[in-house]
Amino acid sequence: MQHTDKAIAEFDPDFFRYSERFYYDPVSGFLFWKHTGNKNWDQKYANKLAGCLHTDKGCGKCYYIVSVKGLCTTKKQHRIIFLLMTGRWPKHIDHINGNGADNRWCNLREVSWAENSKNYARRSDNKSGVPGIYIRAGRYRVIAKEGGRAIGLGTFNHLFDAACVKKSHEARNGYHANHGRSSGIFDRAAIEAAGVTVRG
């Protein structure tokens, strides 16, 4: 992405520090290490994919994380990408298709915390198959969260009835169409073959 001189003047100072170390391909979604002038480091890392995949044990979602030597920090890769593309740090980043390892620019959008919570993948430990529906004593209890508060929407004998209530609530309250889909998956073998370490 090309930036105008006026826009660059307003960039977060971190933009310049990170752009010295990384370059990003918005089509593939990959972030690469740049040459530093340090022969040993460059032979090992320059033009290689930056970071490794880390699995969130709760939801099973994978994100790239990057340890940045010299800046003494570890960042989620999609946050660095947003900084490189816009010149500022994002509030929150939503992966539109639910795959946290898919950092193509077309798959990233800046959202508020509330908006991000309305495009979650279904947790791996979800028993009902529908986010916000919990099985209690053979019945289906529907819980929604709005503004940090839990709201009870009723308890039902049949999953279909509970799901209808939950999906109606989502439609009325601006949830993303992808909310509740299966956790984002990735081709672990293909990514490891490309030289990226997968943790978790």
Secondary structure by P-SEA (a helix, b strand, c coil): ccccaaaaaacccaaaaaaacccccccccbbbbcccccaaaaacccccccbbbbbcccccbbbbbbbbccccccccaaaaaaaaaccccccccccccccccccccccbbbbcaaaaaaccccccccccccccccccccbbbbbbbcccbbbbccccccaaaaaaaaaaaaaaccccccccccccccaaaaaaaacccccc
